[in-house]
Amino acid sequence: MSLQLMTYLVVGATFALYILIAVKSRAATTGEFYVAGKGVPPVLNGMATGADWMSAASFISMAGLIAFKGYDASVYLMGWTGGYCLLAMLLAPYLRKYGKFTVPEFIGDRYYSHTARVVAVICLITASLTYVIGQMKGIGVAFSRFLEVDFSVGLVAGMVIVFIYAVLGGMKGVTYTQIAQYCVLIFAYTVPAVFISLQLTGNPLPQIGLGSTMADGSNMYLLDKLDKILVDLGFAAYTVQKGTTINMFLLTLSLMIGTAGLPHVIIRFFTVPTVKDARSSVGWALVFIAILYTTAPAVGAMARLNLMNTIQIGPVGSPEGNIKISDVPSWFINWEKTGLLKHEDKNGDGRIQYYGPSKEFAAKAESFGWKGNEMIKVDRDIMVLANPEIAKLPNWVIALVAAGGIAAALSTAAGLLLAISSSISHDLLKGIFAPGISDKTELMASRIAMAGSILVAGYLGLNPPGFAAQVVALAFGLAASSIFPALMMGIFSKRANNAGAVLGMLAGLGSTLVYIFWYKGWFFIKGTEMLANTPDNWLFGISPEAFGAVGALINFVVAMIVSNMTAPPPEHIQHLVEDIRVPGTGRRS
């Protein structure tokens, strides 16, 4: 059976399953649409959270970042998993105990202010929409390869699928769909990793294979061999730190507190029956997430090694060292159709030269007759999906990975769209502008908001400001700088008041947005020269992805200064803060 037919069958079967689940568990009430009726068992909720969390950034893009950034990309592993520990200890149980539908609803009640609720909605939509852009990039990558079409066509096809099952099912449908998606994506991620680890090192466990010797008889460790190949071709060594320590620290912190402040993650813990179940759900989610996250470093390193060995087939600089253009494998041709992989024969020798920017290597490259790096585009987001094809694994494995990548992107996109739509319909429309509307009207408004969000995110996903994981990191920074401090102070500080919360959120979000827009090259003031997005120009060497931690600090400082200069919260709000943290008291639902 051909690869294309196998892929159509496997992906088609998973689509049918997702849509069937969405239709069968269609939300009939606002409680089912927003929080699945608060009746999801902890283990299943942990599995759904894992699928919600392991987005295109985790499944498709994170290993691609690790493949090309090496040691420096370890911050994504530490930040994204460490954030769940903060969530379990500091936020999830207390927010579940309060018993509301959305994060802005809690902020509006806690800070006794419609203004605070509206600002929280703005923060939520800004962070979530940025996150969805990253998912749409992943959806476009997966669908373009699956359908063998241009990236933009694949993106539109993915948008249609998201619309069908997310709009129909609401949180109830999405939760049970995500359980199925977790099973698909984790199987799709680990099976090829086991195959490739066996192929390269003879060890079936990728986590151990990463630190094992090669099975080619060289007695070299896999990472040592990868370092040697990269350095020989003018790239930086894979295992050395290339960025600054302060940036790595702040990026890790930004990802951690961003995780604990993301509404689509927090809302998952509103779907369980009790406060105890909320804490238990986080533990189960960590278990399910760890399976993928401990495998990702091996997948990234092995993917980079396989890519280099595909193009560099002999000694560096020898006439036979580089692969002939006429001999490129089928996977290379297939990915060129998507526009995410491109080469150009700059010196006209009929072979592909792929080498790094090292100044020391430039002179060697010139002596070889090379006229520049001929791999003019290698999108990092293709590496996980292309890796099984590069390793020449069976067609069913390649088709399974395509299904897993699509499942990962769709599951998170649905969760984010629910967070956006609920904030618009429940927090703005019903909560402030039209409190008397019926449940039926509210559901309709939520579905319309979701459809609009899909169109906006899809449009922006056509030209994202980076690879999927980088765009998602920006979203985490926005959540870290705006929502996380307001939630923390709302739970643990009786002195934090509405003026402090509002000005803090605006200061944190505003400073982070300005920094991102400036250094990502979108922000322009007439008469000034835009600064390039390079470490040399960053403020104190802090990347746009890492600035969320600084924005969070600005938020905390502004909120506490303003709160201490203005009137304290009313007595009943201070009692509310105490009640939330005391077992057996406070609100329940």
C-alpha positions as CSV (number, residue, x, y, z in Angstrom):
1,M,0.0,0.0,0.0
2,S,1.4,3.4,-1.0
3,L,2.3,6.0,1.7
4,Q,-0.3,8.5,0.5
5,L,-3.1,5.9,0.7
6,M,-2.0,4.6,4.1
7,T,-1.8,8.2,5.4
8,Y,-5.3,8.9,4.1
9,L,-6.7,5.8,5.8
10,V,-5.0,6.4,9.2
11,V,-5.7,10.1,9.3
12,G,-9.2,9.7,8.0
13,A,-10.0,7.1,10.6
14,T,-8.9,9.4,13.4
15,F,-10.9,12.3,12.0
16,A,-14.0,10.1,12.0
17,L,-13.4,9.1,15.6
18,Y,-13.0,12.7,16.7
19,I,-16.1,14.0,15.0
20,L,-18.1,11.0,16.2
21,I,-17.1,11.8,19.8
22,A,-17.9,15.5,19.3
23,V,-21.4,14.7,18.0
24,K,-22.1,12.1,20.6
25,S,-21.1,14.4,23.5
26,R,-22.5,17.6,22.1
27,A,-23.0,20.2,24.8
28,A,-26.6,21.0,25.6
29,T,-26.1,23.4,28.4
30,T,-23.7,26.3,29.2
31,G,-22.2,24.1,32.0
32,E,-21.4,21.3,29.6
33,F,-20.1,23.8,27.0
34,Y,-17.8,25.7,29.3
35,V,-16.7,23.1,31.9
36,A,-18.1,19.7,30.7
37,G,-20.6,19.7,33.5
38,K,-17.8,19.4,36.1
39,G,-18.0,15.6,36.0
40,V,-14.8,14.5,34.3
41,P,-12.8,11.9,36.4
42,P,-9.2,13.0,37.4
43,V,-7.4,10.3,35.3
44,L,-9.4,11.1,32.2
45,N,-9.1,14.8,32.8
46,G,-5.3,14.4,33.2
47,M,-5.2,12.6,29.9
48,A,-7.3,15.3,28.2
49,T,-5.0,18.0,29.8
50,G,-2.0,16.2,28.4
51,A,-3.5,16.3,24.9
52,D,-4.6,20.0,25.4
53,W,-1.0,20.7,26.5
54,M,1.0,18.7,24.0
55,S,0.1,21.0,21.2
56,A,1.8,21.5,17.8
57,A,4.5,23.2,19.8
58,S,5.3,20.1,21.8
59,F,4.6,17.4,19.3
60,I,5.8,19.1,16.1
61,S,8.0,22.0,17.0
62,M,9.7,21.4,20.3
63,A,11.9,18.5,19.0
64,G,12.6,20.6,15.9
65,L,13.9,23.4,18.1
66,I,15.9,20.9,20.1
67,A,17.3,19.5,16.8
68,F,18.6,22.9,15.7
69,K,19.3,24.7,19.0
70,G,20.6,21.7,21.0
71,Y,21.4,22.5,24.6
72,D,19.8,25.9,24.6
73,A,16.4,24.4,23.8
74,S,16.3,22.5,27.1
75,V,14.7,25.5,28.6
76,Y,11.4,24.6,26.9
77,L,11.4,21.2,28.6
78,M,12.1,22.6,32.0
79,G,9.8,25.6,31.7
80,W,6.8,23.9,30.3
81,T,6.8,21.0,32.7
82,G,7.9,23.0,35.8
83,G,4.9,25.3,35.3
84,Y,2.6,22.4,36.1
85,C,4.1,22.1,39.6
86,L,3.3,25.8,40.2
87,L,-0.2,25.2,38.8
88,A,-0.8,22.2,41.1
89,M,0.5,24.0,44.3
90,L,-0.5,27.6,43.8
91,L,-3.6,27.9,41.5
92,A,-5.6,24.9,40.4
93,P,-7.1,23.8,43.8
94,Y,-8.1,27.3,44.8
95,L,-9.6,28.3,41.5
96,R,-11.6,25.1,41.4
97,K,-12.8,25.7,44.9
98,Y,-14.1,29.1,43.9
99,G,-16.3,27.3,41.4
100,K,-16.7,29.7,38.4
101,F,-16.6,29.0,34.7
102,T,-13.7,31.2,33.6
103,V,-10.6,33.0,34.7
104,P,-11.9,36.5,34.0
105,E,-15.0,35.7,36.0
106,F,-12.8,34.9,39.1
107,I,-10.7,38.1,38.5
108,G,-13.9,40.2,38.1
109,D,-15.4,38.8,41.4
110,R,-12.1,38.9,43.4
111,Y,-11.3,42.5,42.4
112,Y,-15.0,43.5,42.6
113,S,-14.8,45.3,39.2
114,H,-16.2,44.9,35.7
115,T,-13.2,46.8,34.5
116,A,-10.9,44.2,36.0
117,R,-13.0,41.5,34.3
118,V,-12.8,43.3,30.9
119,V,-9.0,43.8,31.2
120,A,-8.6,40.1,32.1
121,V,-10.6,39.2,28.9
122,I,-8.3,41.4,26.8
123,C,-5.2,39.7,28.4
124,L,-6.8,36.2,27.8
125,I,-7.6,36.9,24.2
126,T,-4.2,38.4,23.5
127,A,-2.3,35.4,25.0
128,S,-4.7,32.7,23.6
129,L,-4.9,34.2,20.1
130,T,-1.1,34.3,20.0
131,Y,-1.0,30.7,21.1
132,V,-3.6,29.7,18.5
133,I,-1.4,31.2,15.8
134,G,1.3,28.8,16.8
135,Q,-1.2,25.9,16.6
136,M,-2.4,27.0,13.1
137,K,1.2,27.0,11.9
138,G,1.5,23.4,13.2
139,I,-1.8,22.5,11.6
140,G,-0.7,23.9,8.3
141,V,2.6,21.9,8.4
142,A,0.8,18.7,9.2
143,F,-2.0,19.0,6.7
144,S,0.2,20.3,3.9
145,R,2.4,17.2,4.1
146,F,-0.6,14.9,4.6
147,L,-2.4,16.3,1.6
148,E,0.9,17.0,-0.3
149,V,-0.2,20.6,-1.0
150,D,1.1,24.0,-0.3
151,F,1.2,25.1,3.4
152,S,-1.6,27.7,2.9
153,V,-4.0,25.0,1.5
154,G,-3.1,22.7,4.3
155,L,-3.9,25.4,6.9
156,V,-7.3,26.1,5.4
157,A,-8.1,22.3,5.5
158,G,-7.1,22.2,9.2
159,M,-9.3,25.2,10.0
160,V,-12.3,23.4,8.6
161,I,-11.7,20.3,10.8
162,V,-11.2,22.4,14.0
163,F,-14.4,24.3,13.2
164,I,-16.5,21.1,12.9
165,Y,-15.6,19.4,16.1
166,A,-14.8,22.3,18.4
167,V,-17.9,24.4,17.6
168,L,-20.2,21.3,17.9
169,G,-19.0,19.8,21.1
170,G,-17.9,22.6,23.4
171,M,-15.8,21.6,26.5
172,K,-17.7,18.3,26.9
173,G,-17.0,17.2,23.4
174,V,-13.5,18.6,23.3
175,T,-12.6,16.8,26.6
176,Y,-13.6,13.4,25.4
177,T,-12.1,14.0,22.0
178,Q,-8.8,15.0,23.6
179,I,-8.7,11.7,25.5
180,A,-8.8,9.9,22.1
181,Q,-6.3,12.4,20.7
182,Y,-3.9,11.8,23.6
183,C,-3.8,8.1,22.8
184,V,-3.2,8.8,19.1
185,L,-0.5,11.4,19.6
186,I,1.5,9.6,22.3
187,F,1.5,6.4,20.3
188,A,2.5,8.3,17.2
189,Y,5.3,10.0,19.0
190,T,6.9,7.1,20.8
191,V,6.6,4.3,18.2
192,P,8.9,6.0,15.6
193,A,11.2,7.2,18.4
194,V,11.7,3.5,19.4
195,F,12.3,2.4,15.8
196,I,14.9,5.2,15.2
197,S,16.7,4.6,18.5
198,L,17.0,0.9,17.7
199,Q,18.3,1.8,14.2
200,L,20.9,4.3,15.4
201,T,22.0,2.9,18.8
202,G,20.5,-0.6,19.1
203,N,18.6,0.6,22.3
204,P,14.8,0.5,22.2
205,L,14.4,3.2,24.8
206,P,15.0,6.7,23.2
207,Q,15.7,8.2,26.6
208,I,18.7,5.8,27.0
209,G,19.6,5.8,23.3
210,L,20.3,9.5,23.5
211,G,23.3,8.7,25.8
212,S,24.3,5.5,24.1
213,T,27.0,4.6,21.6
214,M,26.2,4.4,17.9
215,A,25.4,1.0,16.4
216,D,27.6,1.6,13.3
217,G,30.7,0.2,15.0
218,S,32.4,3.5,15.5
219,N,32.1,3.3,19.4
220,M,31.2,7.0,19.4
221,Y,28.4,8.3,21.6
222,L,25.5,9.6,19.6
223,L,25.9,13.2,20.9
224,D,29.6,13.1,20.3
225,K,29.1,12.1,16.7
226,L,26.4,14.8,16.2
227,D,28.8,17.4,17.7
228,K,31.6,16.3,15.3
229,I,29.4,16.4,12.2
230,L,28.1,19.8,13.0
231,V,31.4,21.4,13.9
232,D,33.0,19.8,10.8
233,L,30.4,21.6,8.7
234,G,30.7,25.0,10.4
235,F,27.8,24.8,12.8
236,A,28.0,25.3,16.5
237,A,28.4,22.2,18.6
238,Y,25.1,20.6,19.6
239,T,25.8,20.1,23.3
240,V,27.3,23.5,24.2
241,Q,25.4,26.6,25.6
242,K,25.1,29.3,22.9
243,G,22.8,31.8,24.6
244,T,23.4,33.9,27.7
245,T,22.6,32.4,31.2
246,I,20.3,35.3,32.1
247,N,18.2,34.7,29.0
248,M,18.0,31.0,29.7
249,F,16.9,31.7,33.3
250,L,14.3,34.3,32.3
251,L,12.9,32.2,29.5
252,T,12.5,29.2,31.8
253,L,10.8,31.3,34.4
254,S,8.6,32.9,31.7
255,L,7.5,29.5,30.4
256,M,6.8,28.2,33.9
257,I,4.7,31.1,35.2
258,G,3.1,31.4,31.7
259,T,2.0,27.8,32.1
260,A,0.4,28.5,35.4
261,G,-1.4,31.6,33.9
262,L,-2.8,30.2,30.7
263,P,-6.6,30.2,30.8
264,H,-7.1,27.2,28.5
265,V,-4.9,25.1,30.9
266,I,-6.5,26.5,34.1
267,I,-10.1,25.9,32.8
268,R,-9.4,22.2,32.5
269,F,-9.4,22.0,36.3
270,F,-12.8,23.5,36.5
271,T,-14.2,20.4,34.8
272,V,-13.6,17.9,37.7
273,P,-16.1,17.2,40.5
274,T,-14.0,18.3,43.6
275,V,-11.0,20.4,44.7
276,K,-9.1,17.2,45.5
277,D,-9.7,15.9,42.0
278,A,-8.3,19.2,40.6
279,R,-5.0,18.5,42.4
280,S,-5.0,14.9,41.3
281,S,-5.7,15.9,37.7
282,V,-2.5,17.9,37.7
283,G,-0.5,14.9,38.9
284,W,-2.0,12.7,36.2
285,A,-1.4,15.3,33.6
286,L,2.3,15.5,34.5
287,V,2.6,11.7,34.2
288,F,1.0,11.7,30.7
289,I,3.1,14.7,29.6
290,A,6.4,13.3,30.9
291,I,6.1,10.4,28.4
292,L,6.4,12.8,25.5
293,Y,8.7,15.3,27.1
294,T,11.4,12.7,28.1
295,T,11.3,11.4,24.6
296,A,11.6,14.7,22.8
297,P,15.4,15.3,23.4
298,A,16.2,12.0,21.7
299,V,13.8,12.7,18.8
300,G,15.4,16.1,18.3
301,A,19.0,14.9,18.3
302,M,18.3,11.8,16.2
303,A,16.3,13.9,13.7
304,R,19.3,16.3,13.2
305,L,21.7,13.5,12.8
306,N,19.6,11.8,10.2
307,L,19.1,15.1,8.3
308,M,22.9,15.8,8.2
309,N,23.6,12.2,7.1
310,T,21.1,12.5,4.3
311,I,22.8,15.4,2.7
312,Q,26.4,14.9,3.8
313,I,27.0,11.4,2.5
314,G,30.8,11.4,2.4
315,P,33.9,13.3,3.7
316,V,33.5,17.1,3.9
317,G,35.0,18.8,0.8
318,S,35.3,15.6,-1.3
319,P,33.7,15.5,-4.7
320,E,31.3,12.7,-3.5
321,G,30.7,14.3,-0.1
322,N,27.4,15.8,-0.8
323,I,24.3,14.2,-2.2
324,K,23.4,14.7,-5.9
325,I,20.3,16.7,-6.5
326,S,19.1,13.9,-8.8
327,D,19.5,11.4,-5.9
328,V,17.5,13.2,-3.2
329,P,15.1,10.8,-1.5
330,S,11.4,10.9,-1.9
331,W,10.9,12.5,1.6
332,F,12.9,15.5,0.4
333,I,10.8,15.9,-2.7
334,N,7.5,15.5,-0.8
335,W,8.4,18.3,1.7
336,E,9.6,20.6,-1.1
337,K,6.0,20.5,-2.3
338,T,4.9,22.2,0.9
339,G,7.3,25.1,0.5
340,L,8.8,24.3,3.9
341,L,12.0,22.8,2.5
342,K,13.9,24.5,-0.3
343,H,17.4,24.2,-1.9
344,E,19.3,26.2,-4.5
345,D,22.3,24.9,-6.5
346,K,24.4,28.1,-6.1
347,N,27.6,26.7,-7.6
348,G,26.0,24.6,-10.3
349,D,27.7,21.3,-9.4
350,G,24.5,19.3,-9.2
351,R,25.0,18.6,-5.5
352,I,23.6,20.1,-2.3
353,Q,26.0,21.8,0.2
354,Y,24.6,22.3,3.7
355,Y,26.9,24.1,6.1
356,G,26.9,26.6,8.9
357,P,27.9,30.3,9.3
358,S,31.2,29.7,11.1
359,K,33.8,32.3,9.9
360,E,36.6,29.7,10.3
361,F,34.7,27.3,8.0
362,A,34.0,30.0,5.4
363,A,37.6,29.9,4.0
364,K,37.4,26.1,3.7
365,A,34.0,26.2,2.0
366,E,35.5,28.7,-0.6
367,S,38.4,26.3,-1.3
368,F,35.9,23.5,-1.9
369,G,34.2,25.6,-4.6
370,W,31.1,26.1,-2.5
371,K,29.2,29.4,-3.0
372,G,27.0,29.4,0.1
373,N,24.7,27.2,2.1
374,E,22.3,25.7,-0.5
375,M,19.6,24.5,1.9
376,I,18.0,28.0,1.8
377,K,15.0,26.8,3.9
378,V,14.7,24.0,6.4
379,D,11.6,24.8,8.5
380,R,12.3,23.4,12.0
381,D,8.6,22.4,12.3
382,I,9.0,19.7,9.7
383,M,11.6,17.6,11.6
384,V,9.3,15.4,13.7
385,L,7.0,14.6,10.8
386,A,9.9,14.1,8.4
387,N,12.1,12.0,10.7
388,P,10.4,8.7,10.1
389,E,10.6,9.2,6.3
390,I,14.3,10.2,6.6
391,A,14.9,7.0,8.6
392,K,13.0,4.9,6.0
393,L,10.5,3.5,8.5
394,P,7.5,1.5,7.4
395,N,4.6,3.5,5.7
396,W,2.2,2.8,8.6
397,V,4.6,4.5,11.1
398,I,4.9,7.5,8.8
399,A,1.1,7.7,8.5
400,L,0.7,7.3,12.3
401,V,3.1,10.3,12.9
402,A,1.0,12.4,10.5
403,A,-2.1,11.5,12.5
404,G,-0.4,12.3,15.8
405,G,0.9,15.7,14.6
406,I,-2.6,16.6,13.5
407,A,-4.2,15.4,16.7
408,A,-1.7,17.4,18.8
409,A,-2.4,20.6,16.9
410,L,-6.2,20.2,16.7
411,S,-6.6,19.3,20.4
412,T,-4.9,22.4,21.7
413,A,-6.4,24.7,19.1
414,A,-9.8,23.5,20.3
415,G,-9.0,24.2,23.9
416,L,-7.7,27.7,23.2
417,L,-10.7,28.5,21.0
418,L,-13.0,27.5,23.9
419,A,-11.2,29.8,26.3
420,I,-11.5,32.7,23.8
421,S,-15.1,32.1,23.0
422,S,-16.2,31.6,26.6
423,S,-14.5,34.9,27.6
424,I,-16.4,36.7,24.9
425,S,-19.8,35.2,25.4
426,H,-19.8,34.5,29.1
427,D,-17.5,37.2,30.5
428,L,-18.3,40.1,28.2
429,L,-21.7,39.5,26.7
430,K,-23.6,37.7,29.6
431,G,-21.4,39.0,32.4
432,I,-21.4,42.7,31.5
433,F,-23.2,43.9,28.3
434,A,-26.3,41.6,28.2
435,P,-26.8,39.8,31.6
436,G,-30.4,38.8,30.8
437,I,-29.7,36.6,27.7
438,S,-30.8,33.0,27.8
439,D,-28.5,30.0,27.9
440,K,-29.4,29.2,24.2
441,T,-28.4,32.7,23.1
442,E,-25.2,32.6,25.1
443,L,-24.2,29.2,23.5
444,M,-24.9,30.6,20.0
445,A,-22.8,33.7,20.8
446,S,-20.0,31.4,22.0
447,R,-20.0,29.4,18.8
448,I,-20.0,32.5,16.7
449,A,-17.1,33.9,18.6
450,M,-15.2,30.6,18.2
451,A,-15.8,30.7,14.4
452,G,-14.5,34.2,14.2
453,S,-11.4,33.3,16.3
454,I,-10.7,30.4,13.9
455,L,-10.7,32.8,10.9
456,V,-8.5,35.4,12.6
457,A,-6.0,32.8,13.9
458,G,-5.9,31.1,10.5
459,Y,-5.2,34.3,8.7
460,L,-2.4,35.2,11.1
461,G,-1.1,31.6,11.0
462,L,-0.2,32.1,7.3
463,N,2.6,34.5,8.3
464,P,3.5,33.6,11.9
465,P,6.3,35.5,13.7
466,G,8.4,32.4,14.1
467,F,8.3,28.7,14.4
468,A,5.4,27.1,16.2
469,A,7.2,26.7,19.5
470,Q,8.6,30.2,19.4
471,V,5.2,31.7,18.8
472,V,3.8,29.7,21.6
473,A,6.6,30.9,23.9
474,L,5.5,34.5,23.1
475,A,2.0,33.5,24.2
476,F,3.4,32.1,27.5
477,G,5.2,35.4,28.0
478,L,2.0,37.3,27.6
479,A,0.1,35.1,30.0
480,A,3.0,35.3,32.5
481,S,3.1,39.1,32.4
482,S,-0.7,39.7,32.7
483,I,-2.8,36.9,34.1
484,F,-0.5,35.0,36.5
485,P,0.3,37.9,38.8
486,A,-3.4,38.9,39.1
487,L,-4.4,35.3,40.0
488,M,-1.5,35.0,42.5
489,M,-2.3,38.2,44.3
490,G,-6.0,37.4,44.1
491,I,-5.5,34.2,46.0
492,F,-2.7,35.1,48.4
493,S,-2.9,38.9,49.0
494,K,-5.8,40.5,50.9
495,R,-4.3,43.9,50.2
496,A,-4.4,43.7,46.4
497,N,-7.3,45.8,45.2
498,N,-9.1,46.5,41.9
499,A,-7.0,49.6,40.9
500,G,-3.8,47.7,41.5
501,A,-4.9,44.6,39.6
502,V,-6.1,46.6,36.5
503,L,-3.0,48.8,36.3
504,G,-0.7,45.9,37.0
505,M,-2.3,43.8,34.2
506,L,-2.1,46.7,31.7
507,A,1.5,47.5,32.7
508,G,2.7,43.9,32.4
509,L,0.8,43.1,29.2
510,G,1.7,46.5,27.6
511,S,5.4,46.3,28.3
512,T,5.7,42.8,27.1
513,L,3.7,43.5,23.9
514,V,5.9,46.5,23.1
515,Y,9.1,44.5,23.6
516,I,7.8,41.7,21.4
517,F,6.6,43.9,18.7
518,W,9.8,45.9,18.6
519,Y,12.3,43.1,18.4
520,K,10.1,40.9,16.2
521,G,10.2,43.6,13.6
522,W,6.5,44.6,13.6
523,F,6.8,47.8,15.5
524,F,7.8,51.0,13.6
525,I,7.9,54.6,14.6
526,K,8.6,57.0,11.8
527,G,12.0,58.6,11.9
528,T,13.5,55.7,14.0
529,E,15.4,52.7,12.9
530,M,14.0,49.3,13.9
531,L,16.3,47.1,15.9
532,A,17.1,43.7,14.5
533,N,15.9,40.6,16.5
534,T,19.4,39.6,17.5
535,P,21.0,39.0,20.9
536,D,23.3,42.0,20.4
537,N,20.3,44.4,20.3
538,W,18.1,42.8,23.0
539,L,17.9,44.7,26.3
540,F,20.4,43.0,28.6
541,G,20.4,40.1,26.2
542,I,16.8,39.2,27.0
543,S,15.0,37.6,24.0
544,P,11.3,38.5,23.2
545,E,10.3,35.0,24.3
546,A,11.9,35.5,27.7
547,F,10.6,39.0,28.4
548,G,7.3,37.7,30.0
549,A,9.2,37.1,33.3
550,V,10.2,40.8,33.3
551,G,6.6,41.8,32.4
552,A,5.4,39.7,35.3
553,L,7.7,41.6,37.7
554,I,6.5,44.9,36.4
555,N,2.9,43.7,36.9
556,F,3.6,42.7,40.5
557,V,5.4,45.9,41.4
558,V,2.8,48.2,39.8
559,A,-0.1,46.3,41.4
560,M,1.3,46.3,44.9
561,I,2.4,50.0,44.8
562,V,-1.0,51.1,43.5
563,S,-2.9,48.8,46.0
564,N,-0.9,50.2,48.9
565,M,-1.6,53.8,47.8
566,T,-5.3,53.3,47.4
567,A,-8.2,52.1,49.6
568,P,-8.0,48.4,50.7
569,P,-10.6,45.9,49.3
570,P,-14.0,45.7,51.0
571,E,-14.2,43.5,54.1
572,H,-16.2,40.7,52.3
573,I,-13.5,40.4,49.6
574,Q,-10.8,40.0,52.3
575,H,-12.9,37.3,53.9
576,L,-13.3,35.7,50.4
577,V,-9.5,35.5,50.0
578,E,-9.2,33.8,53.4
579,D,-12.0,31.4,52.7
580,I,-10.6,30.2,49.3
581,R,-7.4,29.0,51.0
582,V,-9.0,27.3,54.0
583,P,-10.1,23.6,53.4
584,G,-13.8,23.0,53.8
585,T,-15.0,26.6,53.5
586,G,-15.6,29.1,50.8
587,R,-17.6,28.7,47.6
588,R,-18.5,25.3,46.2
589,S,-20.3,24.2,43.1
